[in-house]
Amino acid sequence: GFGAFAAQALEAGTLVGQYTGECITKDALPTSTGVYTFDLFPERRDTDFLPTVVDSQHFGNVLRFVNHSCDPNCWSCQVFMPQSPDPVIAFFAERDIAVGEELSVDYGQRYFRDGMTCACGAPNCCSSPSPLTPPSSSALS
C-alpha cells in the first residue's frame, strides 16, 4: 500500500500539514470512493445538516496517504481560517517524529465498522483481543 513519511525530523506539536481535497457532502460522494475522505463535522447529528467530507481521491496532497495506527504519531483537528467559513483539517505531530518515519493518525472506531479490521500491530490495536477479555466458554471445555 501507500504511506506518507517524514521528510525531516518533526518535534511534538509541529504542524505537519493540511489535509486537502474537494469539500463535498456525503450525499455527493461517489459510492466507489471513500478511501480518501475525511469527515469535517463527524459529531454533527442535526437533521438539517448535510454531512460534509474532504475527498482527496482526485484533488489531494501527500497527507491522503497517512495510514491508520492505534498508536499514532500524529493527530488531526479542524482549524478555522479567517478567509474561509469552512474549517480545514490540520495534522500535528503527537510526539517527536524521526526522518523517514511513517506518519499515522487514529482513524477512529467508526472507520472499522461493517467488519473491517485494523492490522496496525500496535500493542493497543483496536482489532486485537483485549488481554482482559475472558476466554469463550468453548475454550474452557
Secondary structure, 3 states (H helix, E strand, C coil): CCCCECCCCECCCCEEEEECCEEEEHHHCCCCCCCCEEECCCCCCCCCCCCEEEECCCCCCHHHHCEECCCCCEEEEEEECCCCCCEEEEEEECCCECCCCECEECCCHHHHCCCCCCCCCCCCCCCCCCCCCCCCHHHHC
